[in-house]
Amino acid sequence: MAMSDKVGEEDFAQILAQVRRFVREDVVPRENEIMAADRMPDDLRAAAAGMGLFGYAIPGEWGGLGLDLRQDVELAMEFGYTTLALRSMFGTNNGIAGQVLVNFGTDEQKKQWLERIASGEVVASFALTEPGAGSSPAGLRTRARRDGDEWVLDGQKRFITNAPVADLFIAFARTREPAGKDPGIAVFLVPADTPGVSVGPKDAKMGQEGAWTADVHFDSVRVPAAALVGGSEEVGYRAAMTSLARGRVHIAALAVGSAQRALDESVAYAAANTQAGVPVGNHQLVQAMLADQYTGVAAGRALVRDAAIAYDSGADRRVAPSAAKLYCTEMAGRVADLAVQIHGGTGYMREVPVERIYREVRLLRLYEGTSEIQRLIIGGSLVKSSTAAGR
C-alpha cells in the first residue's frame, strides 16, 4: 500500500517505530502513576510535543507531519495500547478541532493558529456537545448573534475534551433558524481567555483518568467577524460532520489498540498463571475466549485500515467511518470484558491493566457519535443509495 506523497513509507515506518517505542517503554510503565494522579506528567507531554505528536495530522506547511488518515490510524492503534489519556493530550489538535481549521479555515485563520496548534503551544478544543445536543448537532442551543463587526455567543457546552487546558475553542453555535437542509449552524474561533468564557470543574468520570473534560460556558462572549470559520455561516455544519467522520475512523483505530493490549494481557496471564496446578490457558473454555478476542481484534484492524483508505481516496466518507467506529468500539468492549473474565478476580482489581482498559473503552461507544447514531447513519445511507439507484 503506497503511503501519502507527503510522508513516504520509509519515513513513516521510522515515525511509527518511534511512537511504538515511546508508548511501550515510556508510557506503559507509568500507567498507574497517571491513573492515581489523574494527569499526564509534564515530561511525557514535553516528549510527545518534541516528537511532533501535537501536529502529526496537520499539513507540513503549518509545521505538522502531514500524515494522512491511513497513517493516522497506524499511530492511533499504538496510542490505544496504553492509557487513553496519552492520546487525549493531542487528539483534539490533530483531530476534530484541528481538522476544522485545516479544511475550512481562511488563510488568515490558518496563519494565526495552525503552527501553534501543531507545536503544542496551543491546545485546541472542539466545543460541539451540549446538554441537549450530543451525537447529533441538530439540537444545538448555543446562539451567536451579529452585533456590528462582532459576534456575540451565549450558551453551554458539555463534556468538552481538554477544556481545562484549552487555549482555543472551536465553538459551534446557531446563527439562524434551520431551513431545509441548512441547519443554521456556524463555527467560531474563541480564545479561552476571551471575556465571558468560563470553564467548569474537571469532570469525574468512570475511566480515562488524566484525560480531562469539563463544561464550557459562553456568557455574552464577543469575538470579531474574523473569528467566523471560513468567513461563512454556511460552513459550520459541514465542518462538524467532516471532522466527526474522520475522527470516527481514528477512534475505531484507538479501540483496536486498546483491544490488542487487552488480548496481550489475557494471553500473558493465561500462560503464566495456574488454577489447581494447571495453566489457566490450558482450559479449552479460556482458549475459546482468547480465540474470540483475537478474531475481533484482527477483524477490527482490517476494517479500520479499509475505512481509512476509503476516506483518503474520497470513495466513502460516511458509511465506512461509521461502520468502523461501530464495530471496533463494540468489539473493544467485548474483548475487555473477556479479559477481565480470563483474569478472574484479579481482573477486577485496581492497577491491573485490564481493569483500567475495561473502564476506559466504555466511553469509546459514546463519543464522536454513539453506536446508535452510527447504526442510523449506516442504515439510512444504505436505504437512500438503494432508493436512488432504483430511480
C-alpha positions as CSV (number, residue, x, y, z in Angstrom):
1,M,0.0,0.0,0.0
2,A,1.5,3.3,-1.1
3,M,1.6,5.9,1.7
4,S,0.9,9.6,1.2
5,D,3.0,11.7,-1.0
6,K,3.8,13.9,1.9
7,V,5.4,11.3,4.1
8,G,6.9,8.3,2.3
9,E,6.7,4.7,3.5
10,E,10.3,4.7,4.9
11,D,9.9,7.9,6.8
12,F,6.6,6.8,8.2
13,A,8.0,3.4,9.3
14,Q,10.5,5.4,11.4
15,I,7.8,7.6,12.9
16,L,5.7,4.5,13.7
17,A,8.6,2.7,15.3
18,Q,9.5,5.8,17.4
19,V,5.9,6.1,18.6
20,R,5.7,2.4,19.5
21,R,8.9,2.6,21.5
22,F,7.6,5.8,23.3
23,V,4.3,4.2,24.1
24,R,5.6,0.8,25.3
25,E,8.8,1.9,27.0
26,D,8.0,5.4,28.4
27,V,4.2,5.5,28.9
28,V,3.1,1.9,29.7
29,P,5.3,1.6,32.9
30,R,3.7,4.9,34.2
31,E,0.1,4.0,33.7
32,N,-0.7,3.6,37.4
33,E,1.0,6.8,38.2
34,I,-1.1,8.6,35.6
35,M,-4.3,6.9,36.9
36,A,-3.6,7.8,40.5
37,A,-2.7,11.5,39.8
38,D,-5.4,11.9,37.2
39,R,-3.0,13.8,35.0
40,M,-0.3,13.3,32.3
41,P,3.2,14.0,33.6
42,D,4.8,17.2,32.2
43,D,7.9,15.2,31.0
44,L,5.7,12.9,28.9
45,R,3.8,15.9,27.4
46,A,7.1,17.5,26.5
47,A,8.3,14.3,24.9
48,A,5.1,14.0,22.9
49,A,5.4,17.6,21.7
50,G,9.1,17.0,20.8
51,M,8.1,14.1,18.6
52,G,5.6,16.2,16.7
53,L,2.6,14.4,18.1
54,F,0.6,17.5,18.7
55,G,0.6,18.1,14.9
56,Y,1.1,14.8,13.2
57,A,-2.2,15.1,11.1
58,I,-1.6,18.8,10.4
59,P,-0.1,19.6,6.9
60,G,3.7,20.2,6.8
61,E,3.3,23.8,5.6
62,W,1.9,24.6,9.1
63,G,4.6,22.8,11.0
64,G,2.9,19.4,11.3
65,L,3.9,16.0,10.0
66,G,1.2,15.9,7.4
67,L,0.1,12.3,7.9
68,D,-3.0,11.1,6.0
69,L,-5.7,9.0,7.7
70,R,-4.1,5.7,6.6
71,Q,-1.0,6.7,8.6
72,D,-3.1,8.3,11.4
73,V,-4.8,5.0,12.2
74,E,-1.5,3.2,12.4
75,L,-0.4,5.7,15.1
76,A,-3.8,5.5,16.8
77,M,-3.5,1.8,17.2
78,E,-0.3,2.4,19.1
79,F,-1.8,5.2,21.2
80,G,-4.7,2.8,22.2
81,Y,-2.2,0.3,23.6
82,T,-1.7,2.4,26.7
83,T,-3.8,4.8,28.9
84,L,-6.1,6.8,26.6
85,A,-5.0,10.0,28.4
86,L,-1.9,10.0,26.2
87,R,-3.8,10.3,23.0
88,S,-6.3,12.7,24.6
89,M,-3.5,15.3,25.2
90,F,-3.0,15.9,21.5
91,G,-6.1,14.2,20.0
92,T,-8.2,17.3,19.5
93,N,-5.3,19.3,18.0
94,N,-4.9,16.7,15.3
95,G,-8.5,15.6,15.0
96,I,-11.9,17.1,15.3
97,A,-10.6,20.6,16.3
98,G,-7.5,21.0,14.2
99,Q,-9.1,19.5,11.1
100,V,-11.9,22.1,11.1
101,L,-9.2,24.8,10.6
102,V,-7.2,22.7,8.1
103,N,-10.2,22.0,5.9
104,F,-12.4,25.1,6.4
105,G,-10.3,27.9,7.9
106,T,-9.5,31.1,6.0
107,D,-5.8,31.7,5.1
108,E,-5.6,34.2,7.9
109,Q,-7.1,31.8,10.4
110,K,-4.7,29.1,9.4
111,K,-1.7,31.5,9.7
112,Q,-2.9,32.7,13.1
113,W,-3.4,29.3,14.7
114,L,-2.2,26.2,12.9
115,E,1.6,26.4,13.5
116,R,1.0,26.9,17.3
117,I,-1.5,24.0,17.3
118,A,1.0,21.7,15.5
119,S,3.8,22.5,18.0
120,G,1.5,22.0,21.1
121,E,1.9,25.7,22.1
122,V,-1.9,25.9,21.7
123,V,-4.3,23.3,22.8
124,A,-7.4,23.4,20.6
125,S,-10.8,22.1,21.9
126,F,-13.8,21.0,19.9
127,A,-16.9,22.7,21.6
128,L,-19.9,21.0,20.0
129,T,-21.7,18.8,22.6
130,E,-24.3,20.4,24.8
131,P,-26.7,19.2,27.5
132,G,-29.4,18.8,24.8
133,A,-27.3,18.1,21.8
134,G,-24.8,15.2,21.7
135,S,-24.0,12.9,18.8
136,S,-26.3,14.9,16.5
137,P,-25.7,18.7,16.4
138,A,-29.3,19.3,15.2
139,G,-30.4,20.2,18.7
140,L,-27.8,22.8,19.3
141,R,-28.9,25.7,21.6
142,T,-25.8,27.8,21.8
143,R,-26.5,31.1,19.9
144,A,-24.4,33.6,18.1
145,R,-25.8,36.9,17.0
146,R,-24.2,39.6,14.9
147,D,-23.6,42.9,16.5
148,G,-21.9,45.3,14.2
149,D,-18.4,44.0,13.5
150,E,-18.6,41.3,16.2
151,W,-20.4,38.1,17.0
152,V,-21.9,37.5,20.5
153,L,-22.1,33.9,21.8
154,D,-24.3,32.6,24.6
155,G,-24.7,29.0,25.6
156,Q,-23.3,26.0,27.4
157,K,-21.1,23.1,26.2
158,R,-20.7,19.8,28.0
159,F,-18.0,17.0,28.2
160,I,-15.5,19.1,26.2
161,T,-12.2,17.3,25.9
162,N,-9.2,19.3,27.1
163,A,-11.4,22.3,28.1
164,P,-9.5,22.8,31.4
165,V,-6.2,23.3,29.5
166,A,-7.6,24.7,26.2
167,D,-6.2,27.8,24.6
168,L,-8.7,27.9,21.8
169,F,-12.3,26.7,21.5
170,I,-13.6,25.7,18.1
171,A,-17.2,26.6,19.1
172,F,-20.4,25.6,17.2
173,A,-23.4,28.0,17.5
174,R,-26.7,28.6,15.9
175,T,-26.8,31.8,13.9
176,R,-30.1,31.4,12.2
177,E,-33.2,29.2,12.2
178,P,-32.8,25.8,10.4
179,A,-34.3,25.9,6.9
180,G,-34.5,22.8,4.6
181,K,-31.0,21.2,4.5
182,D,-29.4,24.3,6.2
183,P,-29.2,23.5,9.9
184,G,-28.3,27.1,10.8
185,I,-25.0,26.3,12.5
186,A,-21.8,28.3,12.2
187,V,-18.3,27.7,13.8
188,F,-16.3,30.3,15.7
189,L,-12.7,30.5,16.9
190,V,-12.9,31.6,20.6
191,P,-9.7,32.0,22.5
192,A,-10.1,30.6,26.0
193,D,-9.1,34.0,27.6
194,T,-11.9,35.9,25.9
195,P,-14.1,37.7,28.5
196,G,-17.3,35.7,29.2
197,V,-15.7,32.3,28.6
198,S,-15.7,30.1,31.7
199,V,-14.7,26.5,32.2
200,G,-16.4,24.4,34.8
201,P,-14.7,22.0,37.2
202,K,-13.0,18.9,35.7
203,D,-15.5,16.1,35.2
204,A,-15.2,13.0,37.5
205,K,-15.5,10.1,35.0
206,M,-15.8,6.3,35.2
207,G,-12.4,6.0,33.5
208,Q,-9.8,7.7,31.3
209,E,-8.1,9.3,34.3
210,G,-5.7,12.0,33.0
211,A,-8.0,12.8,30.0
212,W,-9.7,15.9,31.2
213,T,-13.2,17.1,30.2
214,A,-15.4,19.9,31.5
215,D,-18.4,22.2,30.8
216,V,-17.7,25.4,29.0
217,H,-19.9,28.5,29.3
218,F,-20.2,31.3,26.9
219,D,-21.8,34.4,28.5
220,S,-22.1,37.3,26.1
221,V,-18.8,36.3,24.6
222,R,-17.7,38.8,21.9
223,V,-15.4,37.8,19.0
224,P,-14.6,39.7,15.8
225,A,-16.2,38.9,12.5
226,A,-12.8,37.3,11.5
227,A,-13.5,34.6,14.1
228,L,-16.1,33.0,11.9
229,V,-14.5,29.9,10.5
230,G,-14.2,30.0,6.7
231,G,-15.7,33.5,6.7
232,S,-19.1,32.0,6.1
233,E,-22.1,31.0,8.3
234,E,-22.8,28.0,6.0
235,V,-19.5,26.3,6.7
236,G,-20.4,25.2,10.2
237,Y,-22.4,22.0,9.9
238,R,-20.2,20.7,7.1
239,A,-17.1,21.3,9.2
240,A,-18.6,19.4,12.1
241,M,-19.7,16.4,10.0
242,T,-16.4,16.2,8.1
243,S,-14.3,16.3,11.2
244,L,-16.5,13.8,13.0
245,A,-16.4,11.3,10.1
246,R,-12.6,11.4,10.1
247,G,-12.5,11.3,13.8
248,R,-14.7,8.1,13.8
249,V,-12.0,6.2,11.9
250,H,-9.4,7.4,14.4
251,I,-11.5,6.3,17.4
252,A,-12.1,2.9,15.8
253,A,-8.3,2.5,15.5
254,L,-7.8,3.6,19.1
255,A,-10.3,0.9,20.1
256,V,-8.3,-1.7,18.2
257,G,-5.2,-0.7,20.1
258,S,-6.9,-1.0,23.4
259,A,-8.3,-4.4,22.4
260,Q,-4.9,-5.6,21.3
261,R,-3.5,-4.6,24.7
262,A,-6.4,-6.5,26.5
263,L,-5.7,-9.5,24.3
264,D,-1.9,-9.4,25.0
265,E,-2.6,-9.1,28.8
266,S,-5.0,-12.0,28.6
267,V,-2.6,-14.3,26.8
268,A,0.2,-13.5,29.1
269,Y,-2.0,-14.1,32.2
270,A,-3.4,-17.4,30.8
271,A,0.1,-18.7,30.0
272,A,1.8,-17.6,33.3
273,N,-0.9,-18.3,35.9
274,T,-2.3,-21.6,37.2
275,Q,-5.6,-22.8,38.6
276,A,-5.5,-26.1,40.5
277,G,-1.9,-26.6,39.3
278,V,-2.8,-26.3,35.6
279,P,-2.0,-23.2,33.5
280,V,-5.2,-21.2,33.0
281,G,-4.6,-21.2,29.3
282,N,-4.8,-24.9,29.1
283,H,-8.5,-24.9,29.7
284,Q,-10.4,-25.0,26.5
285,L,-13.1,-22.5,27.6
286,V,-10.3,-20.0,28.2
287,Q,-8.7,-20.8,24.8
288,A,-12.2,-20.1,23.3
289,M,-12.3,-16.7,24.9
290,L,-8.8,-15.9,23.6
291,A,-9.8,-17.0,20.2
292,D,-12.8,-14.7,20.2
293,Q,-10.6,-11.8,21.4
294,Y,-8.0,-12.4,18.7
295,T,-10.6,-12.7,15.9
296,G,-12.3,-9.5,17.0
297,V,-9.0,-7.5,17.1
298,A,-7.9,-8.9,13.7
299,A,-11.3,-8.1,12.1
300,G,-11.2,-4.6,13.6
301,R,-7.7,-3.8,12.4
302,A,-8.6,-4.8,8.8
303,L,-11.9,-2.8,8.9
304,V,-10.1,0.3,10.2
305,R,-7.4,0.1,7.5
306,D,-10.1,-0.4,4.9
307,A,-12.1,2.6,6.1
308,A,-9.0,4.9,6.2
309,I,-8.2,4.0,2.6
310,A,-11.8,4.7,1.5
311,Y,-11.8,8.0,3.4
312,D,-8.4,9.2,2.0
313,S,-9.4,8.4,-1.6
314,G,-12.8,10.1,-1.1
315,A,-14.6,6.8,-2.1
316,D,-16.5,6.7,1.2
317,R,-16.5,9.3,3.9
318,R,-19.8,8.4,5.5
319,V,-20.7,4.7,5.8
320,A,-17.2,3.2,6.2
321,P,-16.2,5.5,9.1
322,S,-19.5,4.8,10.9
323,A,-19.1,1.0,10.3
324,A,-15.5,1.0,11.6
325,K,-16.4,3.1,14.6
326,L,-19.5,0.9,15.4
327,Y,-17.8,-2.4,15.1
328,C,-14.4,-1.6,16.6
329,T,-15.7,0.2,19.7
330,E,-18.3,-2.5,20.4
331,M,-15.6,-5.2,19.8
332,A,-13.2,-3.5,22.3
333,G,-15.9,-3.6,24.9
334,R,-16.4,-7.4,24.4
335,V,-12.6,-8.0,24.3
336,A,-12.1,-6.0,27.5
337,D,-14.9,-7.9,29.2
338,L,-13.4,-11.2,28.2
339,A,-10.0,-10.0,29.5
340,V,-11.5,-9.4,33.0
341,Q,-13.1,-12.8,32.9
342,I,-9.9,-14.6,31.9
343,H,-8.1,-12.8,34.8
344,G,-10.8,-13.9,37.2
345,G,-10.9,-11.9,40.5
346,T,-7.5,-10.4,39.7
347,G,-9.1,-8.7,36.7
348,Y,-11.4,-6.7,39.0
349,M,-8.5,-5.2,41.0
350,R,-7.3,-1.6,40.5
351,E,-3.8,-1.2,39.0
352,V,-4.3,-4.4,36.9
353,P,-4.2,-3.2,33.3
354,V,-7.4,-5.0,32.1
355,E,-9.4,-3.3,34.9
356,R,-8.4,0.1,33.6
357,I,-9.0,-0.9,30.0
358,Y,-12.5,-2.2,30.8
359,R,-13.4,1.2,32.2
360,E,-11.6,3.2,29.5
361,V,-13.1,1.6,26.4
362,R,-16.7,2.0,27.6
363,L,-16.5,5.7,26.6
364,L,-15.5,4.9,23.0
365,R,-19.1,3.7,22.2
366,L,-20.4,7.1,23.3
367,Y,-18.3,10.0,22.0
368,E,-17.9,11.2,18.4
369,G,-21.3,9.6,17.7
370,T,-22.9,6.8,19.8
371,S,-23.2,3.3,18.4
372,E,-26.9,4.1,17.9
373,I,-26.1,7.1,15.8
374,Q,-23.6,5.1,13.7
375,R,-26.4,2.5,13.0
376,L,-28.7,5.2,11.9
377,I,-26.1,6.7,9.5
378,I,-25.2,3.2,8.1
379,G,-28.8,2.0,7.7
380,G,-30.1,5.3,6.4
381,S,-27.3,5.7,3.9
382,L,-27.8,2.1,2.5
383,V,-31.6,2.6,2.0
384,K,-31.0,6.1,0.5
385,S,-28.4,4.8,-2.0
386,S,-30.6,1.9,-2.9
387,T,-33.7,4.1,-3.5
388,A,-31.6,6.5,-5.6
389,A,-30.2,3.6,-7.7
390,G,-33.8,2.3,-8.3
391,R,-35.0,5.6,-9.8
